[in-house]
Amino acid sequence: MLIVIRYFLGVLFVATGIGKLLDNRAFAEIIATYQLPVPERLLLPLALGIALLEFTIGLNLLSGRRLRSFVLATLCFHSVYTALAIMTLLREIPIENCGCFGAFLARPLRWSSVAEDVALVAVSALGLRLLKGVKLTGDAG
């Protein structure tokens, strides 16, 4: 089960990272639609940082390096995305593209998006729990 979670999260994070990197300027514009207190001049670096982190997390999960750290990172990302989605929906801000895959595969932000994020939090948490019983060797921990 752990290997399935590891590869699922790894592929997901590589795909979302690539989707955001392919049109980083559009991803920065998507971030702006959430109306966060982020200065406009920081939107592009923030978008680039998020995309690079997601891509790096995914690659490390696929390679098996520092699994606990990178599964924990997916838990943090999905938790933040869940909270951001809930806050945005409660503020009734219409989001036509949630930005999950950058400008590609545009999907509106809905309560179903929150359910997906909660499911991904659960998958990440399960991955962490399964890792507790695993003795990792070398660079894998």
JOVEN-V52101 format. One record per run of one state. SS is the DSSP state (H for helix, E for strand, C for the rest). FROM is the first residue (numbers start at 0). TO is the last residue. If there is no record, write none. Layout:
ss:SS from:FROM to:TO
ss:SS from:FROM to:TO
//
This chain:
ss:C from:0 to:0
ss:H from:1 to:21
ss:C from:22 to:22
ss:H from:23 to:32
ss:C from:33 to:38
ss:H from:39 to:62
ss:C from:63 to:65
ss:H from:66 to:89
ss:C from:90 to:109
ss:H from:110 to:131
ss:C from:132 to:136
ss:H from:137 to:139
ss:C from:140 to:140
//
